Amino acid sequence: MDAGIRRSGAVGNLEMSTGDMRDVIRLLTAVERTPEQDRVLAAAREQCTRADARFENEGVRLDVPVAQALEDLLEGAPSADEGPGYMYAFQALVAVQFSDTCDLGHWNRPSWFHTVDDEMTRLGVPGDLAPASLLFGGPPLRLPHPGDAVPRMGTFPASRAAEVVEAYEAVLDRLDPDVRETAEVLLGPMRDEAREWEAAKAAGRTEDTLFFWLH
């Protein structure tokens, strides 16, 4: 059984995108898909096929390939209790419907974010706004566990981006330099998303979800 994706010498690449998660859930649960949903699904299937080819080239074997995992999710019946393929399949559905990604850097030790959480919450940042909670809170629906390595994902309401900005700015000057540097990596994009959320509301747009992807 695979236990998450591990690559020799690799690091976790962290990305963020924005969109309407309801579109993703509607596609997964549609009884009869619209032509637009069929177009989106075709693009997601292509992405899953490319992911499987990439893993094969890297010598990575998945018990449930990404393309099969996507079909399992569409049927509402995962064929395994654990495996990263389902995370990659769900991310493919997100990727073809959300914005282009914002690169949040490469991280040798994703567990570092939990250390950052400890210091920030000690200084008063609410636990649900701390970095690891944002980044690794999991998908918005139940998926088989990916295993003990990457990938990891998280979602967060775009409407609360301003809360993150306020909470982080309140403690920034009191953080250890390494922790502060990590907080600032998230703070910049969150400032942008707080402004973008207000613009989206004014324009009647529905991009209400921030999606974080570590892979």
FENMO-V695292 format. One record per helix or strand of 2 or more residues. SS is the DSSP state (~ for helix, > for strand). FROM is the first residue (numbers start at 1). TO is the last residue. If there is no record, write none. Layout:
# FENMO-V695292
SS_FROM_TO, SS_FROM_TO
This chain:
# FENMO-V695292
>_12_19, ~_21_29, ~_35_57, ~_66_75, ~_85_95, >_102_107, ~_112_122, ~_127_129, ~_131_135, >_152_157, ~_158_174, ~_177_203, >_209_214
